[in-house]
Amino acid sequence: MPKVYVGNLASSVTSRDLLEHFSRAGGALSALAVTDRVSGLCRGFGFVEMAEVSDVAVAFSLLNNSELNGRRIRIEPDPSLGNGKARNRNVAS
């Protein structure tokens, strides 16, 4: 399942807020607003799991630079996936 990174989140954003916001674009399966262990507040970023790659494109077109809890959010491909290439080092390019 494709994931997107969401940046510039307000400290008040919860995982539920993030999921509800992305549900407007359709295809959002789950969301995680990364929180600080001590304060419990959002650390300014999170991840949303989408059902299909096409849902990522729709979410980007509808929600990138949209406002959530007073801040303009930024959507990018999940950075842990690199630049879309397989992580298996044994695969010849």
N, C-alpha and C positions, 0 to 999 in steps of 0.2 A: 504494500500500500504506500503510495507516495505521501511524503510529509513536506510541509513548508515551515520555514523559520519565520517567526513574526517578531519584529523588533520595534523599539521605541514605545513599549507598553508603559502605561501609567502604573505606579506602585499599587494602585487600588484594584487593578484588573485581577480577576480570578479565572480559573480554568473554565468555569461555567460561562462567564462573560465572553471569553474567547470563543467557545463553542457556539454560543448563541449568535455572536457576530458573524462567524463563518457559515453558519447554517443559512444565512440570507442568500449565500451564493450556491447552496446545495452541495451535497456530497461530503460534508464534514462528518467524520466518524467519531473523532475524539480530539481533545485539546488539553494541553498542559501549559499553564502559566508557571514558569519556574520561579520558585519563592526562596527567600532568604530563610535559613534555618532558625535564626534568632528572632527576627521581627515577624516572620510569616508573610511579609509583603512581597509583591512581585518584584523580581530583579530587573525587569525591563525587557524581558524577552520570553518567548514561548514557542511551542510547536503545535501544529494542527495536522492530524492525519486525515487525508482525503481518500474517498473511495476509488477514484480513477484519476489518471493523469489529466484527462480533459477537465476534471473538476478543479485542478490546480490552476489551469489557464483561466477558467471562469472566475475563480476567487481572486486571482491576480488582477484581472481586468476590472472587477467590481469593487474590490476592497483595498488594493494597494493605495496608500495615502488617504484612506478613509479615517474618520475620527472614531475613536473608542475611548470612552472615559476622559475626554478632553485632550487627547493626544492623537496626532496623525501617525498611524501605524505603517510599518514597512514590511513587505512580504518578499521573501527570497526562498530559493530552493534550500532544503535542509543542508547546512554546511557539512554535516557528518557524512553525506553521500558524495562528497567531492564535487566534481564538475559533471556528474552524470555518468561517469565511467565506472566500470566494475572495479571493486577493491581487491580482487583476487590478483596477487602479484605473479602467479604462475601462468597467467593468460598472456600469450604473445600478442603484441599490438600489430 
